[in-house]
Each structure stands twice: as C-alpha cells, then as structure tokens.
Amino acid sequence: MAGLMTTPVYDIAIIGGGINGCGIARDAAGRGLSVFLCERDDLASGTSSASTKLIHGGLRYLEYYEFRLVREALREREILLTNAPHIVWPLRFILPHHRGLRPAWLIRLGLLLYDHLGGRRLLPGTSSVNLQTDIAGRLLKKEYRRGFEYSDCWVMDSRLVILNAMDARRLGAVIRTRSPLVSAVRSKDFWTLTMVDLVRNREYQVRARALVNASGPWLDQLMEHITHGATREHIRMVQGSHIIVKKLFDHSRAYIFQNSDGRIIFAIPYEHHFTLIGTTEVDFSKSPETAAISDKEIGYLCGAISEYFARPITANDVVSSFSGVRPLFDDGKSDAKAATRDYVLKLDTLRDKVPLLSIYGGKITTYRKLAESVLARLAPYLPPMKREWTTHSPLPGGDFRPGEFTRKTEELQHLCPLLDQQHAHRLFRAYGTLSREMIDAVRGTDSLGVHFGHNLYSFEVDYLIEREWAMTADDILWRRTRLGLFLNQRQVADLESYIRTRQADGQPGTQKNFIFFDKGEGQ
C-alpha cells in the first residue's frame, strides 16, 4: 500500500456508519465539534437497513416492564414524525384478539398506557375494531371476531441513516465510507486511528480526542483492534429475518400478531405492491455480514402468519427476504425475545487516557436520544459544546409539515411536468424538499438521462452518487431506494455498467475522487 497520509486531529472519531454512528456525528457536528466517522462498507449496510421499518414505542416491551424505554421511544416517535415527514409516516396496526391472549380488558388497559405514556399529540389513539365487519378482518380466519387498532409509525430505515450523515457533513463532519478500521491506539492526549481506503487501496490515519465504537454487531470483533481496558460487557447477536410476499391485502393498515410461542410478528404494507412479514429472533454466532435467512426461519414466518390468515402462506409465496443482526446488550436473559432492547453505554478511560465509549444495544427509534446521551457522557473530555439542538431540527428534506405531503408532491410535479404522479410521489417520499435540487437540471425528456426501469433515471443515480455516497447498484437499489424489488437482472446490469463508466471517467462524486470530497482531511 502507499505511504500514510498526514493525520488531522478531530474532537471525536466514530466507528460505524449505522443509525447510531451517523446520529452521533450529526449531533456532535451541530454542537461545534470536529467530527470524523469511518464505515467499513456503505452507510446503513448492516443492521440499520434490515429492521422492520418501524418507529414505535415497542408495545410488547411493556410486558417486560421496560417503561422508561417505551416512554422514551414514544416521545421520539413524534419528534421523528415532525422532523422527517417524508420518510416517517403514521401507520395504524390491527391486533386481533383470541383466547390465547390476555383478557381483552387487560390488553385495552395496556394500549391505553401505550397511548399516554409518551405524551401522544399527533397520532390517533387506540380503538376497538369489529373484525366481522371491518375490511381488515376479511382475510383473517373466522374465529378472529374482535380486535384493537392503535398507532405507530413506518420509516425508510436506511434513508434515515443517510439523512443524518448528510446533515452531519453539512455541519462539517467528515464521513468516510469503504474505510474499515485497522487499529485504534490511545495515548494520553489522542487516539490514533489507522484505516484502509478500499477505493484507493491505501492506508491513512487520523487522530481524535475521543473515540466512539458504534459498530453494532461488529463491536466485540472490533475491540480486538482497539486499545481498551478490561471489560465484562459483551453484545448478544440476534439475527432477525423478514420475508416479502406479494400484497396480501388492499387496505393501508398493518397487522401485529402474537403467536403461541410469545413472539410478535408483523404484516405490513410494503412498497405499494408487497407485504413485509417479520421478524424472527435467533441467536447468531458467525460474522455479522454473513447473516442470511434460513429455510427454518422462512417456515416459521409462513407458519406464524398462517395461524391468522385464512389463506396459508408458503415458501413459494416469498419474492424476497433480508436478514440483519441486532447487537443487543447481553443481560444474561436465556430467551432472545426477552433480552433488553435498551442501549447501554460503556465508558473506558484506561488510567486517565483519552476516552473510549462503546455502544451496546439500542433501537432505531431512540437513536437521537442515544446520541444526546453519548455526548453527555463524553462532555468532560471534549471542548465546550453548544446545547442540545436536534429535537426541533428537521432532517434534510424534512422542512415541511406532515400534513403537507400531498401538496408538496403536487408542487414537485408542477415544477417538473415530465414526472408522472407515481414518479413524483416516490421522489418526494424518499428525498422530501431535496427532490427540487435533484430535478433542477431536468428541463426536457433528454435530460432525464438513461432509463434503467421503474422510473429510475440517470439524473437520480447521478444525484445519489454525488450527494449520498452511493458507489454500487446495491447502494442505490436497496439502501437509497427499494427499487431492487422491481428491476430485473438486465436492468441491474445496465445500472452497474453505467456506474462503472462514471467511475472510469472520474466524474465528480464517483469512486475515483468522492472518498476525499469532504473538507478538512489530510491528503
């Protein structure tokens, strides 16, 4: 490899480009700190793009008396709905009642607590539902006669990560993807981090006054490369898998089912044409990047849903699937479903040397509060910071009110008549008001560029490469959009060829030079 580059000094370095790492980077940069973040692959390429896509309080956590976690998550639910109304939106859930559940009055009481524990203001409350007359009951087995309906929110999970990274960069943070950590060595004054730039095939170094290990399921594995004191804390890796089937119902509500083994399964409308079903919870001991759904998990999810739906679901109905590894704090619980979803922060100062803070557990809904907690713990070791600020600050593209979505989409279509209604809706749902910048150069049919299928044109691909760190077809089709569900192999190959051509030409934003596009880096 080429020789090492110069070593700039940052207030805080973060390992991991998932929701926690990017959320911390955004918060810290907004408080005036200098921030560096490195990610071994693409942003949100691990756990943060393999969630059930929900911003929720966690109704079932009430069973384990995790009232603080539920209260915090419910408060965050409304904050995110306000600050990112393009990628977070309300969703009503149907909970069928049956003899195997707790008495109806007890469930109603729990839902009442869920309604009020977090100070709900924007979402409608719980109601009873007659499944014999409501459209939501038509596809259920006839024994399910009554149920409850309550509110939570849906999120485009990987886009939530990317928007936090974009805002962090806007505020001065340096975000490096495809840069796995080689080592992190501490001294009295600084951490010295060595990374590999996989694009340029060279090592480089930075120094920092504090280090955050936000690597999720790679945390224990990465600690072998980081100077640290003795610790008894470990993560518990739990694989969660989901299946996607063709749309099972025509209404816009989701279902939450509790099975005989106590597990919760969701069936959620997904990308207009599909239903998302998940999740499993299976202890996992391999390297996190190898996570993949097993035939046993597919069978479990199909069987769990078939306990409720009149038409059985089989493995032949599955059109796609995904798996991720949750890095839960190992609290010694024997059952994966009972392990805490709360986060635990471990601060290691190792004989008065610069601090290391490691993050165990957490859930996507509470990432913003986790970031505030991290900075509060590190405050004694960092330069003076500005006050907390993210509660009332929209994420990029989210500077509009939730009720304005339809009007804003119509405005986008008016600005660019080449977009049909479906296309404008998809763009505004993914990018919000940033979609105006994306279409700024679209003045005629030719300026749409190459059409790869399902209204994905090269003007959008160019934007994702130049603004959102996208470097591969998978980055675009599965983490910036969900169009991988719709494009065929030939169309994917065409997209890959287009990206390679851009990289070979060294156009702005591509692999050849994008990795050093942020300011403030030594070269």
KEFIKE-106447 format. One record per residue (C-alpha): residue number from 0; residue in one letter; x negated, y negated, z. Coordinates in steps of 0.02 Angstrom, whole numbers, plus 50000, padded with zeros to 5 digits. Example, Ala and Ser with C-alpha at 12.3 -4.5 7.8 and 13.67 -1.06 7.14 Angstrom:
- 0, A, 49385, 50225, 50390 .
- 1, S, 49316, 50053, 50357 .
This chain:
- 0, M, 50000, 50000, 50000 .
- 1, A, 49948, 49819, 49975 .
- 2, G, 49872, 49720, 50118 .
- 3, L, 49977, 49647, 50257 .
- 4, M, 50058, 49477, 50235 .
- 5, T, 50049, 49336, 50361 .
- 6, T, 50152, 49353, 50520 .
- 7, P, 50282, 49219, 50555 .
- 8, V, 50348, 49205, 50733 .
- 9, Y, 50534, 49214, 50773 .
- 10, D, 50629, 49189, 50933 .
- 11, I, 50721, 49353, 50910 .
- 12, A, 50698, 49505, 50797 .
- 13, I, 50840, 49628, 50768 .
- 14, I, 50825, 49805, 50703 .
- 15, G, 50983, 49863, 50616 .
- 16, G, 51098, 49786, 50486 .
- 17, G, 51262, 49854, 50550 .
- 18, I, 51401, 49755, 50631 .
- 19, N, 51312, 49731, 50797 .
- 20, G, 51146, 49678, 50722 .
- 21, C, 51224, 49557, 50598 .
- 22, G, 51343, 49488, 50729 .
- 23, I, 51197, 49452, 50846 .
- 24, A, 51098, 49372, 50704 .
- 25, R, 51242, 49256, 50662 .
- 26, D, 51274, 49204, 50842 .
- 27, A, 51089, 49177, 50881 .
- 28, A, 51055, 49077, 50722 .
- 29, G, 51205, 48967, 50759 .
- 30, R, 51132, 48926, 50930 .
- 31, G, 50972, 48860, 50853 .
- 32, L, 50862, 49013, 50874 .
- 33, S, 50747, 49076, 50737 .
- 34, V, 50806, 49250, 50690 .
- 35, F, 50735, 49397, 50591 .
- 36, L, 50836, 49554, 50550 .
- 37, C, 50775, 49709, 50460 .
- 38, E, 50880, 49853, 50395 .
- 39, R, 50812, 50019, 50331 .
- 40, D, 50942, 50032, 50191 .
- 41, D, 51087, 49923, 50136 .
- 42, L, 51188, 49819, 50257 .
- 43, A, 51331, 49921, 50334 .
- 44, S, 51262, 50079, 50255 .
- 45, G, 51284, 50182, 50414 .
- 46, T, 51420, 50187, 50547 .
- 47, S, 51490, 50015, 50507 .
- 48, S, 51559, 50068, 50338 .
- 49, A, 51626, 50235, 50400 .
- 50, S, 51754, 50175, 50527 .
- 51, T, 51942, 50200, 50524 .
- 52, K, 51951, 50018, 50463 .
- 53, L, 52047, 49958, 50616 .
- 54, I, 52031, 49805, 50727 .
- 55, H, 52126, 49868, 50878 .
- 56, G, 52131, 49873, 51065 .
- 57, G, 52123, 50061, 51070 .
- 58, L, 52292, 50119, 51133 .
- 59, R, 52226, 50288, 51187 .
- 60, Y, 52088, 50210, 51294 .
- 61, L, 52224, 50164, 51418 .
- 62, E, 52234, 50350, 51457 .
- 63, Y, 52054, 50340, 51520 .
- 64, Y, 52088, 50180, 51621 .
- 65, E, 51968, 50076, 51515 .
- 66, F, 52071, 49920, 51545 .
- 67, R, 51926, 49798, 51527 .
- 68, L, 51878, 49869, 51358 .
- 69, V, 52059, 49866, 51296 .
- 70, R, 52088, 49689, 51358 .
- 71, E, 51929, 49625, 51275 .
- 72, A, 51968, 49715, 51113 .
- 73, L, 52146, 49647, 51107 .
- 74, R, 52082, 49470, 51130 .
- 75, E, 51952, 49496, 50994 .
- 76, R, 52087, 49564, 50879 .
- 77, E, 52173, 49394, 50872 .
- 78, I, 52009, 49298, 50858 .
- 79, L, 51958, 49402, 50706 .
- 80, L, 52130, 49388, 50627 .
- 81, T, 52111, 49199, 50639 .
- 82, N, 51929, 49187, 50584 .
- 83, A, 51931, 49314, 50442 .
- 84, P, 52110, 49319, 50374 .
- 85, H, 52050, 49377, 50203 .
- 86, I, 51976, 49541, 50267 .
- 87, V, 52078, 49564, 50427 .
- 88, W, 52267, 49575, 50420 .
- 89, P, 52412, 49638, 50528 .
- 90, L, 52469, 49818, 50519 .
- 91, R, 52618, 49899, 50604 .
- 92, F, 52599, 50076, 50672 .
- 93, I, 52733, 50210, 50692 .
- 94, L, 52711, 50325, 50842 .
- 95, P, 52834, 50471, 50830 .
- 96, H, 52890, 50540, 50997 .
- 97, H, 52909, 50725, 51035 .
- 98, R, 52918, 50843, 51182 .
- 99, G, 52730, 50870, 51189 .
- 100, L, 52701, 50687, 51230 .
- 101, R, 52727, 50596, 51392 .
- 102, P, 52905, 50542, 51431 .
- 103, A, 52971, 50405, 51316 .
- 104, W, 52990, 50283, 51460 .
- 105, L, 52807, 50305, 51507 .
- 106, I, 52748, 50278, 51328 .
- 107, R, 52858, 50123, 51317 .
- 108, L, 52778, 50059, 51477 .
- 109, G, 52603, 50090, 51407 .
- 110, L, 52649, 49997, 51247 .
- 111, L, 52718, 49853, 51350 .
- 112, L, 52550, 49843, 51439 .
- 113, Y, 52462, 49850, 51270 .
- 114, D, 52570, 49706, 51209 .
- 115, H, 52524, 49591, 51353 .
- 116, L, 52352, 49646, 51415 .
- 117, G, 52257, 49538, 51290 .
- 118, G, 52371, 49387, 51280 .
- 119, R, 52451, 49428, 51112 .
- 120, R, 52505, 49272, 51016 .
- 121, L, 52502, 49307, 50829 .
- 122, L, 52565, 49484, 50810 .
- 123, P, 52742, 49551, 50838 .
- 124, G, 52771, 49658, 50991 .
- 125, T, 52824, 49839, 51014 .
- 126, S, 52996, 49900, 50964 .
- 127, S, 53087, 50066, 50959 .
- 128, V, 53120, 50149, 50792 .
- 129, N, 53255, 50273, 50739 .
- 130, L, 53163, 50395, 50627 .
- 131, Q, 53327, 50470, 50565 .
- 132, T, 53375, 50307, 50480 .
- 133, D, 53211, 50212, 50456 .
- 134, I, 53115, 50240, 50293 .
- 135, A, 52962, 50284, 50398 .
- 136, G, 53050, 50442, 50456 .
- 137, R, 53091, 50513, 50285 .
- 138, L, 52928, 50606, 50257 .
- 139, L, 52919, 50671, 50436 .
- 140, K, 52986, 50837, 50495 .
- 141, K, 53167, 50827, 50552 .
- 142, E, 53126, 50859, 50735 .
- 143, Y, 53049, 50687, 50747 .
- 144, R, 53202, 50581, 50782 .
- 145, R, 53136, 50432, 50877 .
- 146, G, 52976, 50336, 50897 .
- 147, F, 52894, 50170, 50931 .
- 148, E, 52819, 50035, 50821 .
- 149, Y, 52677, 49921, 50877 .
- 150, S, 52547, 49804, 50803 .
- 151, D, 52362, 49813, 50771 .
- 152, C, 52251, 49754, 50627 .
- 153, W, 52164, 49825, 50474 .
- 154, V, 51989, 49770, 50421 .
- 155, M, 51874, 49789, 50273 .
- 156, D, 51736, 49850, 50388 .
- 157, S, 51582, 49838, 50279 .
- 158, R, 51632, 49665, 50218 .
- 159, L, 51645, 49608, 50400 .
- 160, V, 51461, 49655, 50418 .
- 161, I, 51409, 49567, 50258 .
- 162, L, 51503, 49408, 50300 .
- 163, N, 51414, 49399, 50468 .
- 164, A, 51247, 49422, 50379 .
- 165, M, 51291, 49287, 50252 .
- 166, D, 51334, 49164, 50388 .
- 167, A, 51176, 49208, 50484 .
- 168, R, 51074, 49173, 50327 .
- 169, R, 51166, 49008, 50301 .
- 170, L, 51114, 48960, 50477 .
- 171, G, 50931, 49000, 50444 .
- 172, A, 50914, 49185, 50489 .
- 173, V, 50801, 49295, 50382 .
- 174, I, 50889, 49455, 50328 .
- 175, R, 50782, 49593, 50254 .
- 176, T, 50864, 49749, 50182 .
- 177, R, 50772, 49904, 50123 .
- 178, S, 50642, 49869, 50259 .
- 179, P, 50627, 50013, 50383 .
- 180, L, 50528, 49983, 50542 .
- 181, V, 50359, 50068, 50553 .
- 182, S, 50314, 50009, 50727 .
- 183, A, 50350, 49877, 50858 .
- 184, V, 50208, 49841, 50979 .
- 185, R, 50228, 49723, 51126 .
- 186, S, 50107, 49610, 51215 .
- 187, K, 50131, 49480, 51350 .
- 188, D, 50185, 49346, 51227 .
- 189, F, 50252, 49430, 51070 .
- 190, W, 50319, 49583, 50985 .
- 191, T, 50225, 49629, 50826 .
- 192, L, 50338, 49719, 50704 .
- 193, T, 50275, 49812, 50552 .
- 194, M, 50400, 49854, 50415 .
- 195, V, 50391, 49932, 50243 .
- 196, D, 50466, 49832, 50100 .
- 197, L, 50532, 49978, 49997 .
- 198, V, 50562, 49868, 49845 .
- 199, R, 50385, 49800, 49832 .
- 200, N, 50306, 49955, 49911 .
- 201, R, 50205, 49857, 50038 .
- 202, E, 50195, 49832, 50225 .
- 203, Y, 50224, 49665, 50308 .
- 204, Q, 50229, 49601, 50487 .
- 205, V, 50324, 49476, 50590 .
- 206, R, 50311, 49426, 50773 .
- 207, A, 50452, 49388, 50893 .
- 208, R, 50480, 49335, 51072 .
- 209, A, 50620, 49461, 51099 .
- 210, L, 50672, 49623, 51012 .
- 211, V, 50846, 49697, 50995 .
- 212, N, 50868, 49879, 50947 .
- 213, A, 51038, 49879, 50861 .
- 214, S, 51001, 50032, 50755 .
- 215, G, 51157, 50127, 50810 .
- 216, P, 51140, 50316, 50790 .
- 217, W, 50955, 50295, 50748 .
- 218, L, 50920, 50215, 50918 .
- 219, D, 50839, 50363, 51006 .
- 220, Q, 50743, 50410, 50848 .
- 221, L, 50679, 50232, 50827 .
- 222, M, 50622, 50216, 51008 .
- 223, E, 50478, 50333, 50964 .
- 224, H, 50406, 50189, 50861 .
- 225, I, 50436, 50051, 50991 .
- 226, T, 50333, 50013, 51146 .
- 227, H, 50453, 50040, 51291 .
- 228, G, 50462, 50088, 51473 .
- 229, A, 50534, 50248, 51543 .
- 230, T, 50722, 50265, 51515 .
- 231, R, 50855, 50392, 51556 .
- 232, E, 50985, 50317, 51440 .
- 233, H, 51024, 50404, 51276 .
- 234, I, 51154, 50395, 51141 .
- 235, R, 51279, 50532, 51109 .
- 236, M, 51301, 50555, 50923 .
- 237, V, 51479, 50598, 50872 .
- 238, Q, 51525, 50624, 50690 .
- 239, G, 51689, 50551, 50633 .
- 240, S, 51756, 50605, 50464 .
- 241, H, 51900, 50542, 50359 .
- 242, I, 51990, 50608, 50206 .
- 243, I, 52077, 50508, 50070 .
- 244, V, 52228, 50578, 49979 .
- 245, K, 52346, 50507, 49850 .
- 246, K, 52477, 50391, 49926 .
- 247, L, 52595, 50488, 50040 .
- 248, F, 52723, 50351, 50071 .
- 249, D, 52785, 50190, 49992 .
- 250, H, 52806, 50077, 50143 .
- 251, S, 52668, 49968, 50216 .
- 252, R, 52660, 50039, 50393 .
- 253, A, 52535, 50164, 50463 .
- 254, Y, 52560, 50315, 50575 .
- 255, I, 52475, 50365, 50735 .
- 256, F, 52495, 50547, 50785 .
- 257, Q, 52441, 50632, 50946 .
- 258, N, 52405, 50816, 50920 .
- 259, S, 52415, 50963, 51037 .
- 260, D, 52228, 50952, 51074 .
- 261, G, 52248, 50772, 51134 .
- 262, R, 52161, 50697, 50981 .
- 263, I, 52232, 50545, 50892 .
- 264, I, 52249, 50550, 50703 .
- 265, F, 52294, 50401, 50593 .
- 266, A, 52376, 50400, 50421 .
- 267, I, 52350, 50227, 50346 .
- 268, P, 52395, 50146, 50179 .
- 269, Y, 52231, 50128, 50085 .
- 270, E, 52185, 50027, 49931 .
- 271, H, 52366, 50025, 49868 .
- 272, H, 52358, 50199, 49790 .
- 273, F, 52296, 50309, 49931 .
- 274, T, 52320, 50362, 50112 .
- 275, L, 52172, 50367, 50232 .
- 276, I, 52179, 50505, 50363 .
- 277, G, 52061, 50517, 50511 .
- 278, T, 51967, 50542, 50616 .
- 279, T, 51877, 50693, 50685 .
- 280, E, 51758, 50688, 50832 .
- 281, V, 51620, 50818, 50826 .
- 282, D, 51456, 50813, 50921 .
- 283, F, 51312, 50787, 50799 .
- 284, S, 51127, 50827, 50819 .
- 285, K, 51049, 50801, 50647 .
- 286, S, 50978, 50643, 50570 .
- 287, P, 51123, 50518, 50552 .
- 288, E, 51100, 50491, 50365 .
- 289, T, 51143, 50674, 50334 .
- 290, A, 51320, 50657, 50405 .
- 291, A, 51447, 50739, 50290 .
- 292, I, 51621, 50808, 50313 .
- 293, S, 51632, 50996, 50338 .
- 294, D, 51764, 51115, 50273 .
- 295, K, 51816, 51140, 50455 .
- 296, E, 51847, 50954, 50477 .
- 297, I, 51947, 50945, 50315 .
- 298, G, 52052, 51090, 50375 .
- 299, Y, 52076, 51008, 50544 .
- 300, L, 52136, 50843, 50471 .
- 301, C, 52251, 50928, 50347 .
- 302, G, 52324, 51036, 50484 .
- 303, A, 52344, 50891, 50605 .
- 304, I, 52440, 50787, 50478 .
- 305, S, 52544, 50937, 50426 .
- 306, E, 52608, 50954, 50604 .
- 307, Y, 52707, 50794, 50569 .
- 308, F, 52736, 50777, 50382 .
- 309, A, 52871, 50882, 50301 .
- 310, R, 52759, 50918, 50151 .
- 311, P, 52598, 51005, 50207 .
- 312, I, 52432, 50925, 50159 .
- 313, T, 52296, 51043, 50096 .
- 314, A, 52113, 51026, 50047 .
- 315, N, 52169, 51019, 49865 .
- 316, D, 52251, 50851, 49902 .
- 317, V, 52087, 50770, 49956 .
- 318, V, 52019, 50649, 49824 .
- 319, S, 51877, 50577, 49928 .
- 320, S, 51804, 50580, 50103 .
- 321, F, 51674, 50494, 50210 .
- 322, S, 51584, 50527, 50373 .
- 323, G, 51488, 50422, 50496 .
- 324, V, 51400, 50447, 50662 .
- 325, R, 51458, 50348, 50812 .
- 326, P, 51317, 50305, 50933 .
- 327, L, 51414, 50322, 51096 .
- 328, F, 51333, 50293, 51264 .
- 329, D, 51301, 50464, 51340 .
- 330, D, 51401, 50453, 51500 .
- 331, G, 51397, 50639, 51532 .
- 332, K, 51576, 50674, 51478 .
- 333, S, 51595, 50851, 51410 .
- 334, D, 51729, 50805, 51283 .
- 335, A, 51683, 50690, 51138 .
- 336, K, 51855, 50610, 51135 .
- 337, A, 51837, 50560, 51318 .
- 338, A, 51665, 50480, 51300 .
- 339, T, 51671, 50292, 51328 .
- 340, R, 51684, 50175, 51178 .
- 341, D, 51621, 50030, 51283 .
- 342, Y, 51448, 49961, 51250 .
- 343, V, 51301, 49970, 51369 .
- 344, L, 51153, 49850, 51357 .
- 345, K, 50985, 49912, 51421 .
- 346, L, 50855, 49776, 51454 .
- 347, D, 50674, 49833, 51464 .
- 348, T, 50540, 49705, 51513 .
- 349, L, 50399, 49830, 51549 .
- 350, R, 50292, 49743, 51679 .
- 351, D, 50336, 49564, 51632 .
- 352, K, 50301, 49587, 51447 .
- 353, V, 50418, 49521, 51312 .
- 354, P, 50593, 49596, 51321 .
- 355, L, 50671, 49741, 51227 .
- 356, L, 50860, 49754, 51229 .
- 357, S, 50940, 49916, 51166 .
- 358, I, 51124, 49932, 51124 .
- 359, Y, 51216, 50093, 51165 .
- 360, G, 51393, 50120, 51102 .
- 361, G, 51517, 49984, 51057 .
- 362, K, 51657, 49971, 50931 .
- 363, I, 51680, 49861, 50780 .
- 364, T, 51822, 49762, 50861 .
- 365, T, 51713, 49697, 51002 .
- 366, Y, 51554, 49658, 50906 .
- 367, R, 51571, 49469, 50931 .
- 368, K, 51583, 49484, 51121 .
- 369, L, 51439, 49607, 51119 .
- 370, A, 51333, 49476, 51029 .
- 371, E, 51375, 49348, 51163 .
- 372, S, 51329, 49473, 51298 .
- 373, V, 51163, 49512, 51215 .
- 374, L, 51114, 49329, 51206 .
- 375, A, 51167, 49301, 51386 .
- 376, R, 51052, 49443, 51442 .
- 377, L, 50907, 49378, 51338 .
- 378, A, 50930, 49193, 51382 .
- 379, P, 50795, 49190, 51519 .
- 380, Y, 50666, 49248, 51391 .
- 381, L, 50715, 49134, 51246 .
- 382, P, 50703, 48947, 51210 .
- 383, P, 50854, 48844, 51268 .
- 384, M, 51006, 48889, 51164 .
- 385, K, 51163, 48798, 51112 .
- 386, R, 51327, 48854, 51189 .
- 387, E, 51437, 48998, 51131 .
- 388, W, 51518, 48947, 50968 .
- 389, T, 51590, 49094, 50868 .
- 390, T, 51763, 49102, 50948 .
- 391, H, 51835, 48966, 50837 .
- 392, S, 51718, 48976, 50687 .
- 393, P, 51784, 49058, 50528 .
- 394, L, 51677, 49185, 50439 .
- 395, P, 51627, 49143, 50260 .
- 396, G, 51783, 49133, 50151 .
- 397, G, 51899, 49134, 50302 .
- 398, D, 51933, 48948, 50314 .
- 399, F, 52122, 48961, 50291 .
- 400, R, 52268, 49014, 50400 .
- 401, P, 52329, 49196, 50393 .
- 402, G, 52499, 49143, 50327 .
- 403, E, 52420, 49053, 50178 .
- 404, F, 52353, 49208, 50092 .
- 405, T, 52485, 49218, 49955 .
- 406, R, 52474, 49032, 49914 .
- 407, K, 52285, 49037, 49910 .
- 408, T, 52288, 49186, 49792 .
- 409, E, 52406, 49092, 49676 .
- 410, E, 52289, 48943, 49680 .
- 411, L, 52144, 49054, 49630 .
- 412, Q, 52242, 49121, 49483 .
- 413, H, 52288, 48944, 49432 .
- 414, L, 52103, 48894, 49436 .
- 415, C, 52059, 49044, 49328 .
- 416, P, 52207, 49097, 49218 .
- 417, L, 52102, 49240, 49148 .
- 418, L, 52135, 49331, 49312 .
- 419, D, 52296, 49429, 49320 .
- 420, Q, 52390, 49437, 49485 .
- 421, Q, 52313, 49602, 49540 .
- 422, H, 52137, 49543, 49500 .
- 423, A, 52159, 49377, 49590 .
- 424, H, 52232, 49467, 49741 .
- 425, R, 52084, 49586, 49751 .
- 426, L, 51956, 49447, 49737 .
- 427, F, 52037, 49337, 49867 .
- 428, R, 52063, 49485, 49984 .
- 429, A, 51877, 49525, 49976 .
- 430, Y, 51798, 49352, 49964 .
- 431, G, 51928, 49228, 50025 .
- 432, T, 51889, 49049, 49978 .
- 433, L, 51715, 49104, 49919 .
- 434, S, 51802, 49178, 49767 .
- 435, R, 51814, 49000, 49699 .
- 436, E, 51624, 48993, 49688 .
- 437, M, 51622, 49163, 49604 .
- 438, I, 51741, 49109, 49463 .
- 439, D, 51661, 48939, 49442 .
- 440, A, 51566, 48993, 49286 .
- 441, V, 51715, 49087, 49211 .
- 442, R, 51779, 48972, 49076 .
- 443, G, 51828, 49094, 48939 .
- 444, T, 51851, 49279, 48907 .
- 445, D, 51668, 49299, 48859 .
- 446, S, 51609, 49226, 49024 .
- 447, L, 51693, 49369, 49119 .
- 448, G, 51548, 49473, 49059 .
- 449, V, 51538, 49661, 49044 .
- 450, H, 51694, 49754, 49100 .
- 451, F, 51650, 49910, 49200 .
- 452, G, 51829, 49960, 49235 .
- 453, H, 51970, 49918, 49356 .
- 454, N, 51941, 49730, 49338 .
- 455, L, 51759, 49740, 49391 .
- 456, Y, 51664, 49622, 49276 .
- 457, S, 51482, 49573, 49275 .
- 458, F, 51521, 49397, 49342 .
- 459, E, 51570, 49481, 49507 .
- 460, V, 51424, 49602, 49501 .
- 461, D, 51304, 49456, 49473 .
- 462, Y, 51378, 49366, 49624 .
- 463, L, 51356, 49520, 49734 .
- 464, I, 51175, 49541, 49680 .
- 465, E, 51132, 49358, 49702 .
- 466, R, 51229, 49320, 49861 .
- 467, E, 51262, 49483, 49954 .
- 468, W, 51102, 49588, 49945 .
- 469, A, 51179, 49717, 49827 .
- 470, M, 51047, 49821, 49737 .
- 471, T, 51135, 49981, 49682 .
- 472, A, 51301, 50039, 49612 .
- 473, D, 51343, 50117, 49781 .
- 474, D, 51313, 49949, 49867 .
- 475, I, 51442, 49870, 49752 .
- 476, L, 51569, 50010, 49735 .
- 477, W, 51577, 50071, 49915 .
- 478, R, 51521, 49930, 50030 .
- 479, R, 51558, 49765, 49940 .
- 480, T, 51716, 49835, 49860 .
- 481, R, 51806, 50003, 49866 .
- 482, L, 51810, 50021, 49678 .
- 483, G, 51714, 50183, 49688 .
- 484, L, 51885, 50263, 49712 .
- 485, F, 51937, 50209, 49537 .
- 486, L, 51786, 50209, 49421 .
- 487, N, 51740, 50367, 49326 .
- 488, Q, 51564, 50436, 49304 .
- 489, R, 51534, 50349, 49139 .
- 490, Q, 51587, 50181, 49210 .
- 491, V, 51474, 50205, 49361 .
- 492, A, 51330, 50249, 49245 .
- 493, D, 51363, 50089, 49145 .
- 494, L, 51357, 49987, 49305 .
- 495, E, 51194, 50070, 49358 .
- 496, S, 51119, 50033, 49188 .
- 497, Y, 51171, 49851, 49199 .
- 498, I, 51092, 49832, 49371 .
- 499, R, 50929, 49913, 49312 .
- 500, T, 50923, 49794, 49164 .
- 501, R, 50940, 49644, 49279 .
- 502, Q, 50803, 49712, 49391 .
- 503, A, 50687, 49743, 49245 .
- 504, D, 50716, 49566, 49183 .
- 505, G, 50680, 49496, 49356 .
- 506, Q, 50835, 49387, 49352 .
- 507, P, 50872, 49286, 49511 .
- 508, G, 50941, 49391, 49652 .
- 509, T, 50886, 49561, 49588 .
- 510, Q, 50767, 49683, 49670 .
- 511, K, 50613, 49608, 49591 .
- 512, N, 50623, 49447, 49692 .
- 513, F, 50778, 49446, 49800 .
- 514, I, 50696, 49527, 49951 .
- 515, F, 50598, 49366, 49985 .
- 516, F, 50736, 49246, 49943 .
- 517, D, 50760, 49186, 50123 .
- 518, K, 50662, 49037, 50184 .
- 519, G, 50533, 49037, 50321 .
- 520, E, 50445, 49201, 50279 .
- 521, G, 50260, 49230, 50261 .
- 522, Q, 50208, 49295, 50091 .
